[in-house]
């Protein structure tokens, strides 16, 4: 390989690296702008700790009660605000439900196969299990979190959502 070819390869690699870094910075700026809009339009506050930020997690506190309006326990008066976190791994979790965080990602059925060694040799088993859909883009996770909030907590008689958007402005009075 000649010197010119190695210099050309080095320049190409530098351009690829620079474009990836630029893209990464642009994505981070978009995510931060989205989080600011959540605060301005929906009064959703980011309450991420330093440790969570270091791990790629963002946690948000919503201006509604943490108990779901769709359950029979909604009349329980709690001062806890709804908290939802989005994780770098692709999961979105309700942080203050039932004592343990639970995932709110969509589910699907998946077939699992296992091979075991038994008394009579190898045998195979199959089972259908529930798996969670991961959301790999941070912007998509933030949007999914917002949609979950609007669909499950806004518009009910004890959880009025105040924001400037058009969606979810109906009030249900059952």
Secondary structure as UniProt FT lines:
FT   HELIX           3..42
FT   STRAND          45..46
FT   HELIX           50..55
FT   STRAND          58..65
FT   TURN            69..70
FT   TURN            72..75
FT   STRAND          81..86
FT   TURN            88..89
FT   STRAND          92..94
FT   TURN            95..96
FT   TURN            98..99
FT   STRAND          102..103
FT   STRAND          107..118
FT   TURN            119..120
FT   STRAND          121..132
FT   HELIX           138..152
FT   TURN            153..155
FT   TURN            157..158
FT   TURN            167..168
//
